[in-house]
């Protein structure tokens, strides 16, 4: 277990002023104004008088960014003592007069939050492809990597039209309207999809194909059309299954009675189609081939290039329907919606009120008022007149899904509050903040009940709810929403490594990268482990495909399992994972600059300034006839410009420590014909060797990384960019989290208890 660093000895105002006079004012004076920054050492005794300036100084001290490399630098104890003095003085003033920062009164749900809210409100887990949220709703704007920044969540007329259309389609699906229009859902597989092995979730003894999770709206028949790519000399057995039960098995290709023609690259003359009865609700549709034998195929006899493999493969699956719709069926959505079933026409109005008030309480995140219910009942009545009781509920649900009370998180300031005054938000508003922070979704019944009783703000109750919510499966949003945005993991989807230089990279490997990082983050963030293990861990999660890429022996099969690395291994932790190494590379080569910048920005919250204009491209060609420049040699030439040297001195050593990994995260000892030199020296003079040495150097000051996690977590929780006045709250969160070994639970609890999270400032 890594212990928090010892607290440095406190400095005096005179000593702090002397440090700045000796090391800083040579450059940061009124005459030179280096970096546009002027420092008055005499003001160091009262940093709370100008916290915006001194918070910048603290950040430079904590990251050892100043004085610049090559200039005289104080001892490490001096760095710590001066920074601690400034922090203590500023924090003391902030405690006396806290500033929670400004937040808009209205905060629209993001696309991800809308999706999760619909899932939890209506028990819809997997929309059909035609209703995929990336199709239904536009993407959200981002700032600092996050898409939930309130000031950027605009609602234009065009965006509102998309929400109206989404509400119509989702309400039909949830209620199970037998009269809904025919849906056509197309699932395409990439030509780079490797299909010579079993797909996770599909039956043993199969290979390739696709596993499709989808909610089917009603009981009926659905048409499944399968298009294939490639072929083989012999017929292939194509299987269609529903929830693991085989529904169809046909031969294609070879001499299978004209279903397809043989020859490499040939496609079937007519894609096979199947009309299959499917019950309403969430189903797993499997489209795959039977594994013919355990004999080695051509892939073991020649290098595998990017392709669908050596056998026929599924290229596209189209599911259309429903046909001959019989009934809405017995689905989780209908169980959630229809909390009563009227036996007589006279009972319908009361039942409709009960259904809609139950839904509205969850959707609006507060007790339902008479006006709320009256508005929904107006739409129910119109639908009831047109198509009966269930159609009336469908129309009212459609209205609920576009209500401002559902689409927006609204926080009200108390009447008569003085401008600039600070007040605590209500318990119901706190419940909403908490649920969208930890779940990216609406509060559940238990959280709403606690808030409605006025007890959620009590420290013991709040801690109990935070721990309960983190234990819930819905807290996986902290991995696939918070961590994915913080670390830019979503960039992996857009990466296309050069297919000539990296022929082994395909969609199967891309998915394995993503799954490894997801499982690793989940094991740390939701496994009650210290967030420092994101850097220091000596384990990861791999399947056979990924293990071969990493050179890990004795791993077989498509399922992922935990593997532990030996002492001194460069693998382990985020920096040794293919996801990070790929998103920080170019298509044709690694980039020490991009990798170094990623670490500084995302792990240390100390990003370098933007590069100056007209920076020449990196020359990685030949230094002399017959000799190719190594990456390190090319970078030495590139940063010869003094204007570039300062920032590169911070970025490059970090990036070079990762040079033994190529642009797809595969280990290498040579850069072309040049041996790789992965050694480095940090600006404070610390030397290290390779990624293992870099991780030790980063963990020598663990508070810097934990501070970054706390900053990102608070930014995500609030839905706004942090400012200098938020620094005291971040430090308080980190200080309290140290008692809990810096686990995610301790950091999340600190965020939930912080002033910015629990209070508002009157505009």
C-alpha positions in Angstrom: 0.0 0.0 0.0 1.3 3.4 -1.0 1.2 5.8 2.0 0.5 9.6 1.7 3.7 11.7 1.6 4.9 13.3 4.8 3.8 16.9 5.4 6.6 19.3 4.8 7.8 21.8 7.4 5.9 25.1 7.1 7.8 28.1 5.8 7.5 31.7 7.0 6.3 34.7 4.9 9.9 36.1 4.9 11.4 32.8 3.8 8.8 32.4 1.0 9.4 35.9 -0.2 13.1 35.3 -0.3 12.7 32.1 -2.4 10.7 34.0 -5.0 13.2 36.9 -5.0 16.1 34.4 -5.6 14.6 32.1 -8.2 11.7 33.8 -9.9 11.8 37.6 -10.3 14.8 37.5 -12.6 12.4 36.6 -15.3 8.9 37.5 -13.9 9.5 41.2 -13.3 7.6 44.3 -14.6 10.3 44.8 -17.2 10.6 41.4 -18.8 7.2 39.9 -18.0 8.3 36.5 -19.1 5.4 34.4 -20.2 3.2 37.5 -19.5 3.5 36.9 -15.8 4.8 39.4 -13.2 5.5 38.1 -9.6 5.7 40.4 -6.6 7.6 38.5 -3.8 6.4 41.0 -1.2 2.8 39.8 -1.8 3.7 36.2 -1.0 2.9 36.8 2.7 -0.8 37.3 1.8 -1.5 35.0 -1.1 -5.2 35.1 -0.2 -5.4 38.7 -1.4 -4.8 37.5 -5.0 -5.5 33.8 -5.1 -5.8 33.6 -8.9 -2.1 34.5 -9.3 -0.8 32.4 -6.5 -2.8 29.3 -7.5 -0.9 29.5 -10.8 2.4 29.6 -8.8 1.3 26.6 -6.7 0.6 24.6 -9.8 4.0 25.4 -11.2 5.7 24.5 -7.9 3.8 21.2 -7.5 4.7 20.1 -11.0 8.3 21.3 -10.7 7.8 23.2 -13.9 9.6 26.3 -12.7 12.3 27.5 -12.7 12.8 26.1 -16.2 15.3 23.4 -16.9 18.9 24.7 -16.8 18.1 27.6 -14.5 19.0 27.5 -10.7 16.4 25.5 -8.8 15.7 25.2 -5.1 15.8 21.9 -3.2 12.8 19.7 -3.2 12.1 20.5 0.5 11.9 24.2 -0.5 9.4 23.4 -3.3 7.2 21.5 -0.8 7.4 24.1 2.0 6.7 27.1 -0.2 3.7 25.4 -2.0 2.3 24.2 1.4 2.5 27.7 2.9 0.7 29.3 -0.1 -2.0 26.6 0.0 -2.6 26.9 3.8 -3.1 30.6 3.6 -5.4 30.5 0.6 -7.4 27.5 2.1 -7.8 29.4 5.4 -9.4 32.3 3.6 -11.6 30.0 1.5 -12.9 28.2 4.6 -14.0 31.6 6.0 -15.7 32.6 2.8 -16.3 29.7 0.5 -17.0 30.2 -3.2 -19.0 27.4 -4.8 -18.7 28.8 -8.3 -21.4 29.7 -10.8 -23.6 27.1 -12.4 -26.5 27.7 -14.7 -30.0 27.1 -13.2 -30.8 24.8 -16.1 -28.6 21.9 -17.2 -29.7 19.8 -20.1 -29.1 16.0 -20.0 -26.3 14.8 -22.3 -27.0 12.1 -24.8 -25.4 9.5 -22.5 -27.5 10.7 -19.5 -30.6 10.7 -21.6 -29.9 7.1 -22.7 -29.3 6.0 -19.1 -32.3 7.8 -17.8 -34.5 6.1 -20.4 -32.9 2.7 -19.5 -33.7 3.2 -15.8 -37.1 4.8 -16.2 -38.5 2.3 -18.8 -36.2 -0.8 -18.3 -34.9 -0.6 -21.9 -31.4 -1.9 -22.1 -30.6 -2.3 -25.8 -32.5 -0.2 -28.4 -32.7 -1.7 -32.0 -30.1 -0.2 -34.3 -32.7 2.0 -35.9 -33.3 3.6 -32.5 -29.6 3.8 -31.5 -29.0 7.0 -29.6 -26.1 8.0 -31.8 -28.7 8.0 -34.6 -31.6 9.5 -32.7 -29.7 12.4 -31.0 -26.9 14.7 -32.0 -23.5 14.5 -30.2 -22.8 16.9 -27.4 -20.1 19.6 -27.4 -17.0 19.0 -25.2 -14.7 21.1 -23.1 -11.6 19.8 -21.3 -12.6 16.3 -22.6 -16.0 16.3 -21.0 -19.4 16.5 -22.8 -21.5 17.4 -19.7 -20.3 21.0 -19.3 -23.6 22.8 -18.7 -22.7 26.0 -20.6 -22.2 24.0 -23.8 -25.4 22.0 -23.7 -27.5 24.1 -26.1 -31.0 23.3 -27.3 -31.7 24.6 -30.8 -34.9 24.0 -32.7 -33.2 21.3 -34.8 -32.0 19.6 -31.6 -35.5 19.8 -30.1 -36.9 18.1 -33.2 -34.5 15.2 -32.7 -35.7 14.8 -29.1 -39.3 14.9 -30.2 -38.7 12.1 -32.8 -36.7 10.1 -30.2 -39.6 10.4 -27.7 -42.1 9.1 -30.3 -40.0 6.0 -31.2 -39.0 5.2 -27.6 -42.6 5.4 -26.3 -43.8 3.0 -29.0 -41.1 0.5 -28.2 -41.7 0.7 -24.4 -45.4 0.3 -24.5 -45.2 -2.3 -27.3 -47.5 -0.8 -29.9 -48.6 -3.6 -32.3 -49.4 -0.9 -34.9 -46.0 0.7 -35.0 -44.3 1.0 -38.4 -41.9 -1.6 -39.7 -38.4 -1.2 -38.4 -35.3 -2.0 -40.5 -32.1 -2.5 -38.4 -28.8 -3.0 -40.2 -25.7 -4.3 -38.4 -22.5 -4.0 -40.4 -19.2 -5.7 -39.6 -15.9 -4.1 -40.5 -14.0 -5.8 -43.4 -11.1 -6.0 -40.8 -13.2 -8.1 -38.5 -11.3 -11.3 -37.8 -13.9 -14.1 -37.9 -11.8 -17.3 -37.6 -12.4 -17.5 -33.8 -15.5 -17.7 -31.5 -17.3 -14.5 -30.7 -17.9 -13.9 -27.0 -21.5 -14.6 -26.0 -22.1 -16.9 -28.9 -22.3 -20.7 -28.3 -19.2 -22.9 -28.0 -18.3 -24.7 -31.3 -19.1 -21.6 -33.4 -16.8 -19.1 -35.1 -17.1 -15.5 -36.4 -20.3 -13.7 -37.0 -22.0 -11.2 -34.6 -23.9 -11.1 -31.3 -26.8 -8.6 -31.5 -28.5 -7.3 -28.3 -31.8 -5.7 -29.1 -35.2 -5.0 -27.5 -38.0 -6.3 -29.7 -41.2 -4.3 -29.4 -43.9 -6.9 -29.8 -44.5 -10.6 -30.3 -44.3 -11.3 -34.0 -42.2 -12.5 -36.9 -38.9 -10.8 -37.8 -37.0 -11.2 -41.0 -33.2 -11.8 -40.7 -31.1 -11.3 -43.8 -27.5 -12.3 -43.8 -24.9 -11.0 -46.3 -21.5 -12.7 -46.3 -18.0 -11.9 -47.6 -15.3 -14.2 -48.8 -15.9 -17.9 -49.3 -14.2 -21.3 -49.0 -13.9 -24.4 -51.1 -16.4 -26.3 -48.8 -19.9 -25.4 -47.7 -20.2 -23.5 -44.4 -22.9 -24.0 -41.8 -24.6 -20.7 -40.9 -26.5 -20.7 -37.7 -29.2 -18.2 -36.5 -30.0 -18.3 -32.8 -32.2 -16.4 -30.3 -31.0 -16.3 -26.7 -28.7 -19.3 -27.4 -31.5 -21.5 -29.0 -30.8 -22.4 -32.6 -33.6 -21.3 -34.9 -32.0 -21.9 -38.3 -29.0 -23.8 -39.7 -28.3 -23.6 -43.5 -25.4 -24.4 -45.8 -23.8 -21.6 -47.8 -21.0 -21.5 -50.3 -19.2 -24.5 -51.8 -21.7 -27.0 -53.3 -24.5 -26.1 -51.0 -27.2 -26.2 -53.6 -26.7 -22.9 -55.3 -26.8 -20.8 -52.2 -23.4 -19.4 -53.0 -20.4 -19.8 -55.3 -16.9 -20.8 -54.3 -13.6 -19.0 -54.8 -11.7 -16.5 -52.7 -13.5 -13.2 -52.4 -16.8 -14.5 -54.0 -20.0 -13.5 -52.3 -23.3 -15.5 -52.3 -25.5 -14.9 -55.3 -28.5 -14.2 -53.0 -28.2 -13.5 -49.3 -30.2 -16.0 -47.2 -33.2 -14.7 -45.4 -35.1 -16.2 -42.5 -38.5 -15.4 -41.1 -38.3 -16.2 -37.4 -41.0 -15.7 -34.6 -39.5 -13.7 -31.7 -41.0 -12.9 -28.4 -41.1 -9.2 -27.3 -38.4 -8.0 -25.0 -34.6 -7.9 -24.8 -33.1 -10.7 -26.9 -29.6 -11.9 -28.0 -29.6 -12.7 -31.7 -26.6 -14.8 -32.8 -25.5 -15.0 -36.5 -22.5 -17.3 -36.8 -20.9 -20.3 -38.4 -20.3 -23.7 -37.0 -16.7 -24.5 -36.3 -15.9 -27.3 -38.7 -13.0 -28.9 -36.9 -9.9 -28.2 -34.7 -7.6 -28.7 -37.7 -5.3 -25.8 -38.5 -6.4 -23.5 -41.2 -4.5 -21.3 -43.6 -3.9 -18.6 -41.0 -1.3 -20.8 -39.3 0.5 -21.4 -42.5 1.0 -17.8 -43.7 1.1 -14.3 -42.1 -2.4 -13.0 -41.5 -3.0 -9.6 -43.1 -6.0 -7.4 -42.3 -8.9 -9.3 -43.7 -11.9 -11.3 -42.6 -9.7 -14.3 -42.2 -9.4 -17.4 -44.3 -13.0 -18.5 -44.3 -16.4 -17.1 -45.3 -17.5 -14.3 -42.9 -20.6 -12.4 -42.0 -20.6 -8.9 -43.6 -24.0 -7.5 -42.7 -27.1 -8.6 -40.9 -30.5 -6.9 -41.5 -33.4 -7.4 -39.1 -36.7 -6.1 -40.1 -40.1 -6.4 -38.5 -42.5 -6.9 -36.9 -44.6 -8.9 -39.3 -47.9 -10.4 -38.2 -47.6 -8.6 -34.9 -49.8 -10.5 -32.4 -49.5 -8.8 -29.0 -47.3 -6.4 -27.1 -45.9 -9.3 -25.1 -44.6 -9.5 -21.6 -41.5 -7.2 -21.5 -39.5 -5.5 -18.7 -40.7 -2.2 -20.1 -44.4 -3.1 -19.8 -43.8 -4.4 -16.2 -42.2 -1.0 -15.4 -44.9 1.1 -17.0 -48.1 -0.7 -16.3 -48.2 -0.8 -12.5 -52.0 -1.3 -12.8 -54.3 -2.9 -15.4 -57.9 -1.5 -15.5 -60.6 -4.2 -15.8 -63.4 -1.8 -16.6 -63.5 1.4 -18.6 -64.5 3.3 -15.4 -61.2 2.3 -13.9 -59.0 3.6 -16.7 -58.6 7.2 -15.6 -57.5 6.4 -12.1 -55.1 3.7 -13.4 -53.7 6.2 -15.9 -53.1 8.7 -13.1 -51.3 6.1 -11.1 -49.1 5.0 -14.0 -48.2 8.5 -15.0 -47.6 9.9 -11.5 -45.3 6.9 -10.8 -43.3 7.5 -14.0 -43.2 11.3 -13.6 -41.8 11.1 -10.0 -38.7 9.2 -11.3 -38.5 11.2 -14.5 -38.8 14.6 -12.9 -36.6 13.6 -9.9 -39.1 15.1 -7.4 -42.6 14.7 -6.0 -45.3 15.2 -8.7 -47.4 18.3 -8.6 -51.0 18.5 -9.7 -50.1 20.6 -12.7 -47.5 18.0 -13.8 -50.2 15.3 -13.8 -52.8 17.4 -15.4 -50.5 18.2 -18.3 -49.8 14.5 -18.9 -53.4 13.5 -18.5 -54.4 15.9 -21.3 -52.2 13.9 -23.7 -53.5 10.6 -22.3 -57.1 11.6 -23.0 -56.3 12.5 -26.6 -54.5 9.2 -27.1 -57.3 7.3 -25.3 -59.9 8.8 -27.7 -57.8 7.8 -30.8 -56.7 4.3 -29.9 -57.7 3.1 -26.5 -56.1 3.0 -23.0 -52.6 1.8 -23.9 -52.3 4.2 -26.8 -53.3 7.0 -24.3 -50.4 5.9 -22.0 -48.1 5.9 -25.0 -49.0 9.5 -26.0 -48.6 10.7 -22.4 -45.2 8.9 -22.1 -44.1 10.6 -25.4 -44.9 14.0 -23.8 -43.1 13.1 -20.6 -39.9 12.2 -22.5 -39.7 15.8 -24.0 -40.8 17.6 -20.8 -38.4 20.3 -19.6 -38.7 18.6 -16.2 -37.1 15.4 -17.7 -34.7 16.9 -20.3 -33.3 19.5 -17.9 -31.9 19.5 -14.4 -33.4 22.6 -12.9 -32.1 24.2 -9.7 -34.0 27.1 -8.1 -32.5 29.9 -6.1 -34.4 30.9 -2.9 -36.7 33.9 -3.2 -35.2 37.1 -1.9 -31.6 35.9 -1.8 -29.0 38.7 -2.1 -26.9 38.7 -5.3 -23.5 37.0 -4.6 -24.8 35.1 -1.6 -24.2 31.4 -1.2 -26.9 28.9 -0.2 -27.1 25.1 0.1 -29.1 23.4 -2.6 -32.2 21.4 -1.6 -32.0 17.7 -0.8 -33.9 16.8 -4.0 -31.4 18.9 -6.1 -28.6 17.2 -4.2 -30.1 13.8 -5.1 -30.2 14.7 -8.7 -26.5 16.0 -8.7 -25.5 12.8 -6.9 -27.2 10.4 -9.3 -25.9 12.1 -12.4 -22.4 12.2 -10.9 -22.2 8.5 -9.9 -24.7 6.9 -12.3 -25.0 9.4 -15.2 -28.7 8.8 -14.7 -31.8 9.6 -12.6 -32.1 8.9 -8.9 -33.7 5.6 -7.9 -36.6 5.3 -5.5 -34.5 4.9 -2.4 -32.4 8.0 -3.1 -35.6 10.0 -3.9 -37.3 8.9 -0.7 -34.3 9.9 1.4 -34.1 13.3 -0.3 -37.9 13.9 0.0 -37.6 13.2 3.8 -35.0 16.0 4.0 -32.2 13.7 5.3 -29.8 13.4 2.4 -27.6 16.4 3.4 -26.8 14.7 6.8 -23.2 13.6 6.5 -23.8 10.0 7.7 -26.8 9.6 5.4 -24.9 11.1 2.5 -22.0 8.7 3.0 -24.3 5.7 3.2 -26.0 6.7 -0.1 -22.7 7.3 -1.9 -21.3 3.9 -0.9 -24.6 2.2 -1.8 -24.6 3.8 -5.2 -21.0 3.0 -5.9 -21.8 -0.7 -5.1 -24.6 -0.6 -7.7 -23.9 -1.8 -11.2 -25.0 1.5 -12.6 -21.8 3.1 -11.2 -20.0 1.5 -14.2 -20.7 4.9 -15.7 -17.7 6.1 -13.8 -15.7 3.8 -16.1 -17.4 4.1 -19.4 -18.4 7.8 -19.1 -16.1 9.6 -16.6 -12.9 7.7 -17.1 -13.4 7.3 -20.9 -13.7 11.1 -21.3 -11.0 12.0 -18.8 -8.5 9.8 -20.5 -9.7 10.3 -24.0 -10.3 6.6 -24.4 -13.0 7.2 -27.0 -10.3 8.3 -29.5 -9.5 4.7 -30.0 -12.4 4.2 -32.3 -11.0 6.8 -34.7 -7.5 5.4 -34.8 -6.4 3.6 -38.0 -2.8 2.4 -37.8 -1.1 2.0 -41.2 -2.1 -1.4 -42.5 1.3 -2.0 -44.2 3.4 -1.1 -41.1 1.0 -2.8 -38.7 -0.7 -5.6 -40.5 -1.8 -7.4 -37.3 -4.0 -4.6 -36.2 -7.7 -5.2 -36.8 -11.1 -4.7 -35.2 -10.7 -7.7 -33.0 -7.6 -6.2 -31.5 -9.1 -2.8 -31.2 -12.0 -4.2 -29.2 -9.6 -6.2 -27.0 -7.7 -3.0 -26.2 -10.9 -1.3 -25.2 -12.1 -4.2 -23.1 -8.8 -4.5 -21.3 -8.9 -0.9 -20.3 -12.5 -1.1 -19.3 -11.9 -4.1 -17.0 -8.8 -2.6 -15.6 -10.4 0.7 -14.7 -13.4 -1.2 -13.2 -11.1 -3.3 -11.0 -9.5 -0.2 -9.6 -12.2 2.4 -9.6 -15.0 0.2 -8.5 -12.9 -2.5 -6.7 -12.1 -0.3 -3.7 -8.4 0.0 -4.7 -6.2 3.0 -4.5 -6.4 5.2 -7.7 -2.6 5.1 -7.6 -2.9 1.6 -9.0 -3.9 3.2 -12.3 -0.2 3.9 -12.6 1.4 1.3 -10.3 -0.6 -1.9 -11.0 1.3 -5.1 -11.9 -1.7 -6.7 -13.6 -4.1 -6.4 -16.4 -6.9 -8.3 -18.2 -6.3 -10.1 -21.5 -7.8 -12.8 -23.8 -5.8 -14.9 -26.3 -5.8 -12.3 -29.1 -4.5 -9.6 -26.8 -2.0 -11.9 -25.0 -0.4 -12.8 -28.3 0.0 -9.2 -29.2 1.6 -8.5 -25.8 3.7 -11.6 -25.9 2.1 -13.2 -22.9 2.2 -17.0 -23.0 -0.4 -19.6 -22.0 -3.6 -17.6 -22.5 -6.2 -19.3 -24.6 -9.8 -18.5 -25.6 -11.8 -15.4 -26.2 -12.7 -14.7 -22.6 -10.7 -12.1 -20.6 -8.9 -13.1 -17.4 -6.6 -11.3 -15.0 -2.8 -11.8 -15.5 -0.1 -10.6 -13.1 3.2 -9.4 -14.5 6.6 -10.2 -13.0 8.6 -7.7 -11.0 10.1 -4.9 -13.3 7.7 -5.6 -16.2 6.9 -2.5 -18.3 3.3 -3.7 -18.6 0.8 -3.0 -15.9 -1.1 0.2 -15.3 -2.6 2.5 -17.9 0.7 3.5 -19.5 1.4 -0.1 -20.5 -2.0 -0.7 -22.2 -2.6 -0.8 -25.9 -5.4 1.7 -25.7 -3.2 4.5 -24.3 -0.2 3.6 -26.5 -2.4 3.6 -29.7 -4.3 6.8 -29.0 -1.0 8.7 -28.3 0.6 7.6 -31.6 0.2 8.5 -35.2 -0.9 6.1 -37.9 2.6 5.4 -39.0 4.8 5.9 -36.0 5.0 6.6 -32.3 5.1 10.2 -30.9 7.1 10.9 -27.7 5.6 14.4 -27.8 2.0 13.3 -27.9 2.6 10.6 -25.3 4.4 13.0 -23.0 1.7 15.7 -23.4 -1.0 13.1 -22.6 0.7 12.2 -19.4 1.3 15.8 -18.4 -2.3 16.8 -19.2 -4.3 13.8 -18.1 -2.3 12.3 -15.2 -0.5 15.4 -13.8 -2.8 18.3 -14.7 0.3 20.2 -15.9 -0.3 20.6 -19.7 2.4 22.4 -21.7 1.4 25.6 -23.5 0.3 25.3 -27.1 3.2 25.1 -29.6 4.4 28.3 -31.3 3.1 28.9 -34.9 4.9 27.5 -37.9 6.6 24.7 -36.1 8.3 22.6 -38.8 7.3 18.9 -39.2 9.5 16.3 -37.5 12.1 14.9 -39.9 12.4 11.1 -39.5 14.2 10.5 -42.8 17.9 9.6 -43.3 20.6 11.4 -41.5 23.3 10.2 -43.9 23.2 7.7 -46.8 22.1 4.3 -45.6 21.3 5.3 -42.0 17.8 6.2 -40.7 17.3 8.7 -37.9 16.0 7.2 -34.6 13.1 9.0 -33.1 15.3 10.3 -30.3 17.8 11.7 -32.8 15.0 13.3 -34.9 13.6 14.9 -31.8 17.1 16.3 -30.8 17.2 18.1 -34.1 13.5 19.2 -33.9 13.9 20.9 -30.5 17.1 22.7 -31.3 15.0 25.9 -31.4 15.3 27.5 -27.9 11.6 28.5 -28.1 10.7 24.8 -28.2 13.3 23.4 -25.8 11.6 24.4 -22.6 8.3 22.5 -23.2 10.1 19.5 -24.9 12.3 19.2 -21.8 9.1 18.2 -19.9 7.3 16.2 -22.5 10.1 14.3 -24.3 11.6 12.3 -21.4 8.1 11.0 -20.6 7.4 10.0 -24.2 10.8 8.4 -24.7 10.2 6.2 -21.7 7.4 4.6 -23.7 9.4 4.2 -27.0 9.8 0.4 -26.6 6.1 0.2 -27.5 5.2 0.7 -31.1 2.2 2.6 -32.4 -0.1 -0.3 -31.5 1.4 -1.0 -28.1 3.6 -4.0 -29.2 7.0 -4.4 -27.6 10.1 -3.7 -29.7 13.8 -3.3 -29.1 14.7 -1.4 -32.2 13.4 1.8 -33.8 14.1 0.8 -37.4 17.7 -0.4 -37.2 18.5 1.7 -34.2 18.5 0.4 -30.6 15.9 2.2 -28.5 17.2 4.5 -25.7 14.3 4.7 -23.2 16.2 6.6 -20.5 15.2 10.1 -19.4 15.8 13.0 -17.0 13.0 15.0 -15.5 13.2 18.8 -15.1 14.0 18.3 -11.4 17.1 16.3 -12.4 15.7 12.8 -11.5 16.9 10.1 -13.9 14.9 7.1 -14.8 15.1 4.1 -17.3 12.1 3.0 -19.4 8.5 2.9 -18.4 9.1 1.0 -15.2 11.4 3.8 -14.1 9.0 6.5 -15.2 6.1 5.0 -13.2 8.4 5.1 -10.1 9.2 8.7 -10.7 5.6 9.6 -11.1 4.7 7.9 -7.9 7.5 9.7 -6.0 4.9 12.5 -5.7 1.6 10.6 -5.6 -0.3 13.6 -4.3 0.1 15.3 -7.8 -1.6 12.4 -9.5 -4.4 12.1 -6.9 -4.9 15.8 -7.1 -5.5 15.4 -10.9 -8.0 12.7 -10.3 -9.9 14.8 -7.8 -9.9 17.8 -10.2 -11.3 15.8 -13.0 -13.8 14.1 -10.8 -15.1 17.4 -9.4 -15.2 18.9 -12.9 -17.3 16.0 -14.1 -19.5 16.0 -11.0 -20.3 19.8 -11.4 -20.6 20.0 -15.1 -18.3 23.0 -15.4 -14.7 23.9 -15.9 -12.8 24.4 -12.6 -11.4 27.8 -11.7 -8.7 29.0 -9.3 -11.3 29.3 -6.5 -12.0 25.6 -6.7 -8.5 24.7 -5.7 -9.1 24.7 -1.9 -12.0 22.3 -2.4 -9.8 20.0 -4.5 -7.1 20.0 -1.8 -9.7 19.2 0.9 -11.0 16.3 -1.1 -7.5 14.9 -1.5 -6.6 15.4 2.1 -9.7 13.5 3.3 -9.2 10.8 0.7 -5.7 10.1 2.0 -7.4 8.6 5.1 -9.1 6.1 2.8 -6.0 5.1 0.8 -7.1 7.3 -2.1 -9.9 4.9 -3.2 -12.5 6.1 -5.7 -15.1 5.8 -2.9 -13.1 8.2 -0.7 -12.6 10.7 -3.5 -16.3 10.5 -4.6 -17.4 11.0 -1.0 -15.1 14.0 -0.8 -16.7 15.5 -3.9 -20.2 14.9 -2.7 -19.4 16.6 0.6 -17.6 19.6 -1.0 -18.9 23.1 -1.0 -19.0 23.4 -4.8 -21.1 20.2 -5.0 -23.6 21.1 -2.2 -24.0 24.9 -2.7 -24.9 27.5 -5.3 -24.1 31.2 -5.5 -26.8 33.6 -6.3 -26.2 35.3 -9.7 
